[in-house]
Amino acid sequence: MERVLHITSGDMAGGSLVKSGLSGEVFVWHDILYDGPRNPGWPHEGTLDARALFLERTTGGGLDKAYVLETLRNQYQTLISATDYECIVLWFDACLFDQSMLAHVLTCLHLQGVLDAELLCVDKFPGIEPFHGLGQLRPEQLASLYGNRRPVTNAQFRFAALVDKAFANQDMGLFTELSQMWEAPLPWIPAAVVRLLKEKPDPATGLGKLEHLALQAIRAGHATPGQIFAAVAAADTPPRFWGDTTLWAKINALADRVSPFVRIEGPADRLPQWKSEVPLKDFRITALSKTEIAQESR
């Protein structure tokens, strides 16, 4: 029987793939590859160490650096072993999170001598509106997509390396070029890059789009993390690249500013960004008035 390796980006999608009845092994990649320190292409050991520290800080210590470092090393070891498989199938969404990951994984596979891979990039599914990603699909729905996979072309491998370079170096000039491409070899990249550019701080407010949407929801009276998440998800344009950990980090950042925009009250000073015994329902987030902002900044 042909050895198949399925690579995807989320635990929910990975779990559904395992239950889908499709043959092969399922491997879920974990990293936030549109942000943080790294080099283009295959990582150096120093890069892995820097990324592990970055992810520990990004999750407010919810992910231990040593655990992250071991996870990252194991992930690249899996890519080294990818040549042992007769078939590699990549399952990714059209969002910023997945597209930055897709570009990096394709680049690393190619550097390991993988010339044959198949790609399933999903940006919609009948009956699911709004569609945010593969994690929304049931196992049988994922299985129904398998016939849509297409071979990764040489042009796509080359383009992936260019995209990976842009994300690794946070190259604004290259981002601008990518965002304006009409016929990109990986056609979902331009929209993903446009979304990334919207996360860059606005000159007037200093806020990226996700921070702005969170603050907008809080000012509208949504006080609990769950309420804020629902309001921001409804206001954002699909596909959604962020999850709860990312949103809590943005809310914490609004509270940590020199002139804070919000106040967080609850069993901890800040929202927990990973698995925690502290219940999220016990937190309340309120927007500060201009007078309060001035007072807090003194």
HUVEN-V346391 format. One record per backbone hydrogen bond with DSSP energy under -0.5 kcal/mol. CO is the residue of the C=O (numbers start at 0). NH is the residue of the N-H. Records with the same first field share a line. If there is no record, write none. Layout:
BEGIN
CO = NH + NH
END
This chain:
BEGIN
1 = 3
2 = 85 + 86
3 = 5 + 24
4 = 6 + 88
5 = 26
6 = 90
7 = 28
9 = 13
10 = 14
11 = 15
12 = 16
13 = 17
14 = 18
16 = 19
24 = 5
26 = 7 + 28
28 = 30
30 = 32
31 = 34
43 = 47
44 = 48
45 = 49
46 = 50
47 = 51
48 = 52
49 = 53
50 = 54
51 = 55
52 = 56
53 = 57
54 = 58
55 = 60
56 = 59
58 = 61 + 272
61 = 63
63 = 67
64 = 68
65 = 69
66 = 70
67 = 71
68 = 72
69 = 73
70 = 74
71 = 75
72 = 76
73 = 77
74 = 78
75 = 79
76 = 80
78 = 81
79 = 82
80 = 83
81 = 84
86 = 4
87 = 117
88 = 6 + 90
89 = 91 + 119
91 = 121
94 = 98
95 = 99
96 = 100
97 = 101
98 = 102
99 = 103
100 = 104
101 = 105
102 = 106
103 = 107
104 = 108
105 = 109
106 = 110
107 = 111
108 = 111 + 113
109 = 112
112 = 114
114 = 116
116 = 151
117 = 89
118 = 149
119 = 91 + 121
120 = 122
121 = 93
124 = 127
126 = 128
129 = 131
132 = 135
133 = 136
137 = 140 + 141
138 = 142
139 = 143
140 = 144
141 = 144
142 = 145
144 = 147
145 = 148
149 = 118
152 = 156
153 = 157
154 = 158
155 = 159
156 = 160
157 = 161
158 = 162
159 = 163
160 = 164
161 = 165
162 = 166
163 = 167
164 = 168
165 = 169 + 170
169 = 171
170 = 174
171 = 175
172 = 176
173 = 177
174 = 178
175 = 179
176 = 179
177 = 180
184 = 186
185 = 188
187 = 191
188 = 192
189 = 193
190 = 194
191 = 195
192 = 196
193 = 197
194 = 198
195 = 198
196 = 199
197 = 208
201 = 205
206 = 201
207 = 211
208 = 212
209 = 213
210 = 214
211 = 215
212 = 216
213 = 217
214 = 218
215 = 219
216 = 221
217 = 220
220 = 222
222 = 284
223 = 227
224 = 228
225 = 229
226 = 230
227 = 231
228 = 232
229 = 233
230 = 234
231 = 235
242 = 246
243 = 247
244 = 248
245 = 249
246 = 250
247 = 251
248 = 252
249 = 253
250 = 254
251 = 255
252 = 256
253 = 260 + 261
256 = 259
257 = 259
260 = 287
262 = 264 + 285
264 = 283
276 = 278
278 = 281
279 = 224 + 282
283 = 264
285 = 262
288 = 292
289 = 293
290 = 294
291 = 295
292 = 296
294 = 297
END
